[in-house]
Amino acid sequence: MTLFQISIYVGLMMFASISTRFLPFIFFPENKPLPQWVQFVSDRLPYASLGMILVYALKDVSLSISESFPTIISLLWITVIHLRYKQTLLSISTAVFLYLILVN
């Protein structure tokens, strides 16, 4: 890539990054209530994110118990922690940490 092409690429990425951060403040000002569909999406987005992470994490898991032991233990851990504390970040981060310990 030439320097000009790199500059265009970086400029487009900057524009995309800045616009995704500022457009919500323009479309949904603080003094107006959120539309019903935005509230609907914001209520369900954490669960959809967890579902995508689960599908991605399990796509290459074998059915052998000995090979999938760290994955099974981590799934049980994330389920228990999330049901007990209802904290998405806590359950994901501790399960990832446990999985890395079990794999290594």
Backbone atoms as SQL, in Angstrom:
CREATE TABLE atoms (id INTEGER PRIMARY KEY, chain TEXT, resi INTEGER, resn TEXT, atom TEXT, x REAL, y REAL, z REAL);
INSERT INTO atoms VALUES
  (1, 'A', 1, 'MET', 'N', 0.836, -1.188, 0.000),
  (2, 'A', 1, 'MET', 'CA', 0.000, 0.000, 0.000),
  (3, 'A', 1, 'MET', 'C', 0.877, 1.244, 0.000),
  (4, 'A', 2, 'THR', 'N', 0.412, 2.218, -0.714),
  (5, 'A', 2, 'THR', 'CA', 1.135, 3.488, -0.732),
  (6, 'A', 2, 'THR', 'C', 0.751, 4.298, 0.499),
  (7, 'A', 3, 'LEU', 'N', 1.527, 5.335, 0.745),
  (8, 'A', 3, 'LEU', 'CA', 1.251, 6.205, 1.887),
  (9, 'A', 3, 'LEU', 'C', -0.110, 6.872, 1.740),
  (10, 'A', 4, 'PHE', 'N', -0.491, 7.232, 0.532),
  (11, 'A', 4, 'PHE', 'CA', -1.795, 7.846, 0.289),
  (12, 'A', 4, 'PHE', 'C', -2.936, 6.879, 0.624),
  (13, 'A', 5, 'GLN', 'N', -2.798, 5.608, 0.206),
  (14, 'A', 5, 'GLN', 'CA', -3.831, 4.606, 0.494),
  (15, 'A', 5, 'GLN', 'C', -3.946, 4.352, 1.993),
  (16, 'A', 6, 'ILE', 'N', -2.809, 4.297, 2.664),
  (17, 'A', 6, 'ILE', 'CA', -2.827, 4.109, 4.123),
  (18, 'A', 6, 'ILE', 'C', -3.502, 5.293, 4.803),
  (19, 'A', 7, 'SER', 'N', -3.219, 6.497, 4.335),
  (20, 'A', 7, 'SER', 'CA', -3.838, 7.694, 4.913),
  (21, 'A', 7, 'SER', 'C', -5.347, 7.680, 4.726),
  (22, 'A', 8, 'ILE', 'N', -5.822, 7.284, 3.544),
  (23, 'A', 8, 'ILE', 'CA', -7.262, 7.186, 3.308),
  (24, 'A', 8, 'ILE', 'C', -7.880, 6.138, 4.228),
  (25, 'A', 9, 'TYR', 'N', -7.224, 4.999, 4.357),
  (26, 'A', 9, 'TYR', 'CA', -7.726, 3.924, 5.214),
  (27, 'A', 9, 'TYR', 'C', -7.823, 4.380, 6.663),
  (28, 'A', 10, 'VAL', 'N', -6.770, 5.004, 7.167),
  (29, 'A', 10, 'VAL', 'CA', -6.773, 5.481, 8.555),
  (30, 'A', 10, 'VAL', 'C', -7.835, 6.554, 8.743),
  (31, 'A', 11, 'GLY', 'N', -7.989, 7.441, 7.778),
  (32, 'A', 11, 'GLY', 'CA', -9.006, 8.479, 7.877),
  (33, 'A', 11, 'GLY', 'C', -10.422, 7.909, 7.909),
  (34, 'A', 12, 'LEU', 'N', -10.687, 6.914, 7.075),
  (35, 'A', 12, 'LEU', 'CA', -12.005, 6.272, 7.087),
  (36, 'A', 12, 'LEU', 'C', -12.266, 5.548, 8.408),
  (37, 'A', 13, 'MET', 'N', -11.254, 4.899, 8.951),
  (38, 'A', 13, 'MET', 'CA', -11.423, 4.213, 10.237),
  (39, 'A', 13, 'MET', 'C', -11.666, 5.227, 11.361),
  (40, 'A', 14, 'MET', 'N', -10.980, 6.349, 11.308),
  (41, 'A', 14, 'MET', 'CA', -11.215, 7.395, 12.308),
  (42, 'A', 14, 'MET', 'C', -12.644, 7.918, 12.214),
  (43, 'A', 15, 'PHE', 'N', -13.103, 8.172, 10.995),
  (44, 'A', 15, 'PHE', 'CA', -14.470, 8.662, 10.804),
  (45, 'A', 15, 'PHE', 'C', -15.494, 7.645, 11.309),
  (46, 'A', 16, 'ALA', 'N', -15.290, 6.369, 10.991),
  (47, 'A', 16, 'ALA', 'CA', -16.220, 5.331, 11.432),
  (48, 'A', 16, 'ALA', 'C', -16.233, 5.225, 12.952),
  (49, 'A', 17, 'SER', 'N', -15.070, 5.291, 13.568),
  (50, 'A', 17, 'SER', 'CA', -14.984, 5.183, 15.024),
  (51, 'A', 17, 'SER', 'C', -15.636, 6.380, 15.717),
  (52, 'A', 18, 'ILE', 'N', -15.360, 7.564, 15.232),
  (53, 'A', 18, 'ILE', 'CA', -15.928, 8.772, 15.840),
  (54, 'A', 18, 'ILE', 'C', -17.441, 8.818, 15.639),
  (55, 'A', 19, 'SER', 'N', -17.910, 8.459, 14.437),
  (56, 'A', 19, 'SER', 'CA', -19.352, 8.540, 14.173),
  (57, 'A', 19, 'SER', 'C', -20.133, 7.533, 15.006),
  (58, 'A', 20, 'THR', 'N', -19.590, 6.347, 15.248),
  (59, 'A', 20, 'THR', 'CA', -20.326, 5.381, 16.074),
  (60, 'A', 20, 'THR', 'C', -20.388, 5.809, 17.533),
  (61, 'A', 21, 'ARG', 'N', -19.486, 6.664, 17.947),
  (62, 'A', 21, 'ARG', 'CA', -19.519, 7.140, 19.329),
  (63, 'A', 21, 'ARG', 'C', -20.409, 8.368, 19.509),
  (64, 'A', 22, 'PHE', 'N', -20.509, 9.212, 18.483),
  (65, 'A', 22, 'PHE', 'CA', -21.256, 10.459, 18.635),
  (66, 'A', 22, 'PHE', 'C', -22.682, 10.420, 18.084),
  (67, 'A', 23, 'LEU', 'N', -22.979, 9.543, 17.138),
  (68, 'A', 23, 'LEU', 'CA', -24.326, 9.493, 16.563),
  (69, 'A', 23, 'LEU', 'C', -25.415, 9.161, 17.585),
  (70, 'A', 24, 'PRO', 'N', -25.197, 8.265, 18.541),
  (71, 'A', 24, 'PRO', 'CA', -26.258, 8.038, 19.528),
  (72, 'A', 24, 'PRO', 'C', -26.627, 9.288, 20.315),
  (73, 'A', 25, 'PHE', 'N', -25.649, 10.152, 20.608),
  (74, 'A', 25, 'PHE', 'CA', -25.952, 11.385, 21.336),
  (75, 'A', 25, 'PHE', 'C', -26.738, 12.364, 20.477),
  (76, 'A', 26, 'ILE', 'N', -26.547, 12.298, 19.167),
  (77, 'A', 26, 'ILE', 'CA', -27.292, 13.178, 18.258),
  (78, 'A', 26, 'ILE', 'C', -28.714, 12.657, 18.064),
  (79, 'A', 27, 'PHE', 'N', -28.867, 11.344, 17.849),
  (80, 'A', 27, 'PHE', 'CA', -30.189, 10.767, 17.594),
  (81, 'A', 27, 'PHE', 'C', -31.047, 10.627, 18.848),
  (82, 'A', 28, 'PHE', 'N', -30.415, 10.445, 19.997),
  (83, 'A', 28, 'PHE', 'CA', -31.154, 10.241, 21.248),
  (84, 'A', 28, 'PHE', 'C', -30.664, 11.231, 22.295),
  (85, 'A', 29, 'PRO', 'N', -31.129, 12.488, 22.220),
  (86, 'A', 29, 'PRO', 'CA', -30.687, 13.487, 23.190),
  (87, 'A', 29, 'PRO', 'C', -31.143, 13.132, 24.606),
  (88, 'A', 30, 'GLU', 'N', -30.442, 13.697, 25.570),
  (89, 'A', 30, 'GLU', 'CA', -30.678, 13.357, 26.974),
  (90, 'A', 30, 'GLU', 'C', -32.047, 13.803, 27.471),
  (91, 'A', 31, 'ASN', 'N', -32.586, 14.871, 26.923),
  (92, 'A', 31, 'ASN', 'CA', -33.852, 15.407, 27.425),
  (93, 'A', 31, 'ASN', 'C', -35.077, 14.710, 26.844),
  (94, 'A', 32, 'LYS', 'N', -34.891, 13.744, 25.940),
  (95, 'A', 32, 'LYS', 'CA', -36.013, 13.003, 25.357),
  (96, 'A', 32, 'LYS', 'C', -35.984, 11.560, 25.834),
  (97, 'A', 33, 'PRO', 'N', -37.137, 10.925, 26.012),
  (98, 'A', 33, 'PRO', 'CA', -37.141, 9.503, 26.397),
  (99, 'A', 33, 'PRO', 'C', -36.689, 8.623, 25.226),
  (100, 'A', 34, 'LEU', 'N', -36.102, 7.500, 25.570),
  (101, 'A', 34, 'LEU', 'CA', -35.653, 6.561, 24.538),
  (102, 'A', 34, 'LEU', 'C', -36.849, 5.927, 23.833),
  (103, 'A', 35, 'PRO', 'N', -36.747, 5.705, 22.528),
  (104, 'A', 35, 'PRO', 'CA', -37.819, 4.995, 21.830),
  (105, 'A', 35, 'PRO', 'C', -37.973, 3.565, 22.373),
  (106, 'A', 36, 'GLN', 'N', -39.146, 3.016, 22.197),
  (107, 'A', 36, 'GLN', 'CA', -39.458, 1.688, 22.728),
  (108, 'A', 36, 'GLN', 'C', -38.534, 0.620, 22.147),
  (109, 'A', 37, 'TRP', 'N', -38.211, 0.702, 20.858),
  (110, 'A', 37, 'TRP', 'CA', -37.376, -0.329, 20.241),
  (111, 'A', 37, 'TRP', 'C', -35.940, -0.277, 20.759),
  (112, 'A', 38, 'VAL', 'N', -35.452, 0.916, 21.106),
  (113, 'A', 38, 'VAL', 'CA', -34.097, 1.026, 21.663),
  (114, 'A', 38, 'VAL', 'C', -34.066, 0.408, 23.054),
  (115, 'A', 39, 'GLN', 'N', -35.090, 0.637, 23.839),
  (116, 'A', 39, 'GLN', 'CA', -35.178, 0.043, 25.177),
  (117, 'A', 39, 'GLN', 'C', -35.266, -1.476, 25.065),
  (118, 'A', 40, 'PHE', 'N', -36.031, -1.964, 24.096),
  (119, 'A', 40, 'PHE', 'CA', -36.170, -3.403, 23.866),
  (120, 'A', 40, 'PHE', 'C', -34.820, -4.032, 23.545),
  (121, 'A', 41, 'VAL', 'N', -34.063, -3.400, 22.640),
  (122, 'A', 41, 'VAL', 'CA', -32.750, -3.933, 22.245),
  (123, 'A', 41, 'VAL', 'C', -31.772, -3.872, 23.410),
  (124, 'A', 42, 'SER', 'N', -31.784, -2.782, 24.158),
  (125, 'A', 42, 'SER', 'CA', -30.830, -2.655, 25.260),
  (126, 'A', 42, 'SER', 'C', -31.108, -3.634, 26.394),
  (127, 'A', 43, 'ASP', 'N', -32.356, -4.051, 26.543),
  (128, 'A', 43, 'ASP', 'CA', -32.678, -5.046, 27.563),
  (129, 'A', 43, 'ASP', 'C', -32.199, -6.439, 27.179),
  (130, 'A', 44, 'ARG', 'N', -32.117, -6.729, 25.890),
  (131, 'A', 44, 'ARG', 'CA', -31.799, -8.086, 25.435),
  (132, 'A', 44, 'ARG', 'C', -30.387, -8.264, 24.906),
  (133, 'A', 45, 'LEU', 'N', -29.663, -7.187, 24.691),
  (134, 'A', 45, 'LEU', 'CA', -28.334, -7.277, 24.099),
  (135, 'A', 45, 'LEU', 'C', -27.327, -8.067, 24.941),
  (136, 'A', 46, 'PRO', 'N', -27.288, -7.937, 26.265),
  (137, 'A', 46, 'PRO', 'CA', -26.324, -8.747, 27.023),
  (138, 'A', 46, 'PRO', 'C', -26.551, -10.251, 26.857),
  (139, 'A', 47, 'TYR', 'N', -27.790, -10.674, 26.802),
  (140, 'A', 47, 'TYR', 'CA', -28.078, -12.100, 26.642),
  (141, 'A', 47, 'TYR', 'C', -27.717, -12.578, 25.242),
  (142, 'A', 48, 'ALA', 'N', -27.941, -11.744, 24.244),
  (143, 'A', 48, 'ALA', 'CA', -27.547, -12.101, 22.876),
  (144, 'A', 48, 'ALA', 'C', -26.035, -12.193, 22.766),
  (145, 'A', 49, 'SER', 'N', -25.322, -11.302, 23.440),
  (146, 'A', 49, 'SER', 'CA', -23.858, -11.357, 23.430),
  (147, 'A', 49, 'SER', 'C', -23.352, -12.643, 24.052),
  (148, 'A', 50, 'LEU', 'N', -23.946, -13.033, 25.164),
  (149, 'A', 50, 'LEU', 'CA', -23.544, -14.288, 25.802),
  (150, 'A', 50, 'LEU', 'C', -23.836, -15.478, 24.900),
  (151, 'A', 51, 'GLY', 'N', -24.945, -15.445, 24.195),
  (152, 'A', 51, 'GLY', 'CA', -25.264, -16.526, 23.271),
  (153, 'A', 51, 'GLY', 'C', -24.257, -16.621, 22.139),
  (154, 'A', 52, 'MET', 'N', -23.842, -15.477, 21.592),
  (155, 'A', 52, 'MET', 'CA', -22.833, -15.495, 20.533),
  (156, 'A', 52, 'MET', 'C', -21.500, -16.010, 21.050),
  (157, 'A', 53, 'ILE', 'N', -21.125, -15.604, 22.247),
  (158, 'A', 53, 'ILE', 'CA', -19.874, -16.087, 22.832),
  (159, 'A', 53, 'ILE', 'C', -19.935, -17.593, 23.044),
  (160, 'A', 54, 'LEU', 'N', -21.066, -18.088, 23.497),
  (161, 'A', 54, 'LEU', 'CA', -21.220, -19.524, 23.728),
  (162, 'A', 54, 'LEU', 'C', -21.110, -20.311, 22.426),
  (163, 'A', 55, 'VAL', 'N', -21.773, -19.850, 21.396),
  (164, 'A', 55, 'VAL', 'CA', -21.694, -20.544, 20.100),
  (165, 'A', 55, 'VAL', 'C', -20.271, -20.517, 19.572),
  (166, 'A', 56, 'TYR', 'N', -19.606, -19.389, 19.671),
  (167, 'A', 56, 'TYR', 'CA', -18.234, -19.282, 19.189),
  (168, 'A', 56, 'TYR', 'C', -17.298, -20.175, 20.000),
  (169, 'A', 57, 'ALA', 'N', -17.500, -20.229, 21.296),
  (170, 'A', 57, 'ALA', 'CA', -16.615, -21.022, 22.148),
  (171, 'A', 57, 'ALA', 'C', -16.797, -22.517, 21.936),
  (172, 'A', 58, 'LEU', 'N', -17.993, -22.937, 21.582),
  (173, 'A', 58, 'LEU', 'CA', -18.264, -24.375, 21.476),
  (174, 'A', 58, 'LEU', 'C', -18.209, -24.908, 20.050),
  (175, 'A', 59, 'LYS', 'N', -17.878, -24.093, 19.087),
  (176, 'A', 59, 'LYS', 'CA', -17.918, -24.555, 17.694),
  (177, 'A', 59, 'LYS', 'C', -16.874, -25.612, 17.376),
  (178, 'A', 60, 'ASP', 'N', -15.757, -25.637, 18.059),
  (179, 'A', 60, 'ASP', 'CA', -14.693, -26.593, 17.773),
  (180, 'A', 60, 'ASP', 'C', -14.481, -27.616, 18.882),
  (181, 'A', 61, 'VAL', 'N', -15.403, -27.718, 19.815),
  (182, 'A', 61, 'VAL', 'CA', -15.243, -28.644, 20.931),
  (183, 'A', 61, 'VAL', 'C', -15.549, -30.064, 20.463),
  (184, 'A', 62, 'SER', 'N', -14.644, -30.968, 20.817),
  (185, 'A', 62, 'SER', 'CA', -14.879, -32.367, 20.463),
  (186, 'A', 62, 'SER', 'C', -15.828, -33.000, 21.484),
  (187, 'A', 63, 'LEU', 'N', -16.366, -34.149, 21.130),
  (188, 'A', 63, 'LEU', 'CA', -17.309, -34.822, 22.021),
  (189, 'A', 63, 'LEU', 'C', -16.617, -35.744, 23.015),
  (190, 'A', 64, 'SER', 'N', -15.307, -35.834, 22.952),
  (191, 'A', 64, 'SER', 'CA', -14.547, -36.644, 23.885),
  (192, 'A', 64, 'SER', 'C', -14.476, -35.939, 25.240),
  (193, 'A', 65, 'ILE', 'N', -14.777, -36.662, 26.303),
  (194, 'A', 65, 'ILE', 'CA', -14.780, -36.075, 27.650),
  (195, 'A', 65, 'ILE', 'C', -13.384, -35.617, 28.043),
  (196, 'A', 66, 'SER', 'N', -12.379, -36.403, 27.721),
  (197, 'A', 66, 'SER', 'CA', -11.018, -36.043, 28.134),
  (198, 'A', 66, 'SER', 'C', -10.531, -34.772, 27.447),
  (199, 'A', 67, 'GLU', 'N', -10.913, -34.557, 26.209),
  (200, 'A', 67, 'GLU', 'CA', -10.485, -33.355, 25.492),
  (201, 'A', 67, 'GLU', 'C', -11.325, -32.134, 25.842),
  (202, 'A', 68, 'SER', 'N', -12.574, -32.323, 26.182),
  (203, 'A', 68, 'SER', 'CA', -13.453, -31.189, 26.455),
  (204, 'A', 68, 'SER', 'C', -13.637, -30.921, 27.948),
  (205, 'A', 69, 'PHE', 'N', -12.829, -31.540, 28.804),
  (206, 'A', 69, 'PHE', 'CA', -12.943, -31.346, 30.250),
  (207, 'A', 69, 'PHE', 'C', -12.822, -29.873, 30.661),
  (208, 'A', 70, 'PRO', 'N', -11.793, -29.122, 30.196),
  (209, 'A', 70, 'PRO', 'CA', -11.719, -27.705, 30.594),
  (210, 'A', 70, 'PRO', 'C', -12.940, -26.899, 30.152),
  (211, 'A', 71, 'THR', 'N', -13.471, -27.216, 28.990),
  (212, 'A', 71, 'THR', 'CA', -14.634, -26.488, 28.490),
  (213, 'A', 71, 'THR', 'C', -15.868, -26.777, 29.335),
  (214, 'A', 72, 'ILE', 'N', -16.076, -28.033, 29.674),
  (215, 'A', 72, 'ILE', 'CA', -17.244, -28.412, 30.489),
  (216, 'A', 72, 'ILE', 'C', -17.168, -27.771, 31.865),
  (217, 'A', 73, 'ILE', 'N', -16.000, -27.833, 32.491),
  (218, 'A', 73, 'ILE', 'CA', -15.831, -27.227, 33.817),
  (219, 'A', 73, 'ILE', 'C', -16.059, -25.718, 33.747),
  (220, 'A', 74, 'SER', 'N', -15.534, -25.070, 32.710),
  (221, 'A', 74, 'SER', 'CA', -15.706, -23.622, 32.570),
  (222, 'A', 74, 'SER', 'C', -17.169, -23.249, 32.318),
  (223, 'A', 75, 'LEU', 'N', -17.873, -24.062, 31.541),
  (224, 'A', 75, 'LEU', 'CA', -19.300, -23.799, 31.317),
  (225, 'A', 75, 'LEU', 'C', -20.106, -23.936, 32.603),
  (226, 'A', 76, 'LEU', 'N', -19.801, -24.948, 33.382),
  (227, 'A', 76, 'LEU', 'CA', -20.479, -25.104, 34.673),
  (228, 'A', 76, 'LEU', 'C', -20.161, -23.923, 35.590),
  (229, 'A', 77, 'TRP', 'N', -18.909, -23.506, 35.592),
  (230, 'A', 77, 'TRP', 'CA', -18.490, -22.383, 36.426),
  (231, 'A', 77, 'TRP', 'C', -19.219, -21.099, 36.033),
  (232, 'A', 78, 'ILE', 'N', -19.259, -20.797, 34.736),
  (233, 'A', 78, 'ILE', 'CA', -19.897, -19.560, 34.295),
  (234, 'A', 78, 'ILE', 'C', -21.397, -19.581, 34.609),
  (235, 'A', 79, 'THR', 'N', -22.008, -20.748, 34.526),
  (236, 'A', 79, 'THR', 'CA', -23.430, -20.867, 34.840),
  (237, 'A', 79, 'THR', 'C', -23.691, -20.614, 36.316),
  (238, 'A', 80, 'VAL', 'N', -22.900, -21.239, 37.171),
  (239, 'A', 80, 'VAL', 'CA', -23.090, -21.090, 38.621),
  (240, 'A', 80, 'VAL', 'C', -22.834, -19.652, 39.053),
  (241, 'A', 81, 'ILE', 'N', -21.734, -19.074, 38.585),
  (242, 'A', 81, 'ILE', 'CA', -21.399, -17.704, 38.981),
  (243, 'A', 81, 'ILE', 'C', -22.450, -16.713, 38.485),
  (244, 'A', 82, 'HIS', 'N', -22.909, -16.910, 37.259),
  (245, 'A', 82, 'HIS', 'CA', -23.908, -15.970, 36.741),
  (246, 'A', 82, 'HIS', 'C', -25.254, -16.114, 37.456),
  (247, 'A', 83, 'LEU', 'N', -25.658, -17.328, 37.760),
  (248, 'A', 83, 'LEU', 'CA', -26.923, -17.506, 38.473),
  (249, 'A', 83, 'LEU', 'C', -26.836, -16.974, 39.900),
  (250, 'A', 84, 'ARG', 'N', -25.668, -17.071, 40.497),
  (251, 'A', 84, 'ARG', 'CA', -25.517, -16.617, 41.884),
  (252, 'A', 84, 'ARG', 'C', -25.401, -15.099, 41.991),
  (253, 'A', 85, 'TYR', 'N', -24.547, -14.485, 41.158),
  (254, 'A', 85, 'TYR', 'CA', -24.243, -13.065, 41.313),
  (255, 'A', 85, 'TYR', 'C', -24.917, -12.154, 40.284),
  (256, 'A', 86, 'LYS', 'N', -25.402, -12.704, 39.172),
  (257, 'A', 86, 'LYS', 'CA', -26.063, -11.925, 38.113),
  (258, 'A', 86, 'LYS', 'C', -25.166, -10.807, 37.577),
  (259, 'A', 87, 'GLN', 'N', -23.871, -11.078, 37.489),
  (260, 'A', 87, 'GLN', 'CA', -22.898, -10.122, 36.975),
  (261, 'A', 87, 'GLN', 'C', -22.223, -10.729, 35.751),
  (262, 'A', 88, 'THR', 'N', -22.549, -10.208, 34.581),
  (263, 'A', 88, 'THR', 'CA', -22.051, -10.766, 33.325),
  (264, 'A', 88, 'THR', 'C', -20.530, -10.699, 33.248),
  (265, 'A', 89, 'LEU', 'N', -19.965, -9.556, 33.559),
  (266, 'A', 89, 'LEU', 'CA', -18.515, -9.394, 33.463),
  (267, 'A', 89, 'LEU', 'C', -17.791, -10.329, 34.430),
  (268, 'A', 90, 'LEU', 'N', -18.298, -10.466, 35.627),
  (269, 'A', 90, 'LEU', 'CA', -17.685, -11.355, 36.612),
  (270, 'A', 90, 'LEU', 'C', -17.729, -12.803, 36.144),
  (271, 'A', 91, 'SER', 'N', -18.866, -13.246, 35.654),
  (272, 'A', 91, 'SER', 'CA', -18.981, -14.643, 35.244),
  (273, 'A', 91, 'SER', 'C', -18.116, -14.945, 34.026),
  (274, 'A', 92, 'ILE', 'N', -18.070, -14.042, 33.055),
  (275, 'A', 92, 'ILE', 'CA', -17.253, -14.275, 31.861),
  (276, 'A', 92, 'ILE', 'C', -15.773, -14.249, 32.203),
  (277, 'A', 93, 'SER', 'N', -15.348, -13.249, 32.934),
  (278, 'A', 93, 'SER', 'CA', -13.913, -13.111, 33.216),
  (279, 'A', 93, 'SER', 'C', -13.392, -14.246, 34.082),
  (280, 'A', 94, 'THR', 'N', -14.142, -14.663, 35.088),
  (281, 'A', 94, 'THR', 'CA', -13.659, -15.765, 35.925),
  (282, 'A', 94, 'THR', 'C', -13.678, -17.091, 35.172),
  (283, 'A', 95, 'ALA', 'N', -14.644, -17.282, 34.292),
  (284, 'A', 95, 'ALA', 'CA', -14.678, -18.519, 33.508),
  (285, 'A', 95, 'ALA', 'C', -13.523, -18.571, 32.509),
  (286, 'A', 96, 'VAL', 'N', -13.201, -17.455, 31.895),
  (287, 'A', 96, 'VAL', 'CA', -12.048, -17.415, 30.993),
  (288, 'A', 96, 'VAL', 'C', -10.768, -17.713, 31.750),
  (289, 'A', 97, 'PHE', 'N', -10.613, -17.089, 32.913),
  (290, 'A', 97, 'PHE', 'CA', -9.428, -17.340, 33.740),
  (291, 'A', 97, 'PHE', 'C', -9.333, -18.811, 34.141),
  (292, 'A', 98, 'LEU', 'N', -10.444, -19.398, 34.572),
  (293, 'A', 98, 'LEU', 'CA', -10.456, -20.821, 34.949),
  (294, 'A', 98, 'LEU', 'C', -10.119, -21.697, 33.745),
  (295, 'A', 99, 'TYR', 'N', -10.667, -21.392, 32.590),
  (296, 'A', 99, 'TYR', 'CA', -10.391, -22.171, 31.382),
  (297, 'A', 99, 'TYR', 'C', -8.908, -22.113, 31.025),
  (298, 'A', 100, 'LEU', 'N', -8.315, -20.926, 31.104),
  (299, 'A', 100, 'LEU', 'CA', -6.897, -20.809, 30.789),
  (300, 'A', 100, 'LEU', 'C', -6.030, -21.584, 31.773),
  (301, 'A', 101, 'ILE', 'N', -6.421, -21.596, 33.031),
  (302, 'A', 101, 'ILE', 'CA', -5.680, -22.385, 34.022),
  (303, 'A', 101, 'ILE', 'C', -5.807, -23.885, 33.702),
  (304, 'A', 102, 'LEU', 'N', -7.011, -24.333, 33.392),
  (305, 'A', 102, 'LEU', 'CA', -7.217, -25.767, 33.115),
  (306, 'A', 102, 'LEU', 'C', -6.537, -26.217, 31.823),
  (307, 'A', 103, 'VAL', 'N', -6.514, -25.364, 30.839),
  (308, 'A', 103, 'VAL', 'CA', -5.877, -25.751, 29.563),
  (309, 'A', 103, 'VAL', 'C', -4.368, -25.816, 29.716),
  (310, 'A', 104, 'ASN', 'N', -3.810, -24.899, 30.485),
  (311, 'A', 104, 'ASN', 'CA', -2.354, -24.869, 30.641),
  (312, 'A', 104, 'ASN', 'C', -1.952, -25.692, 31.835);
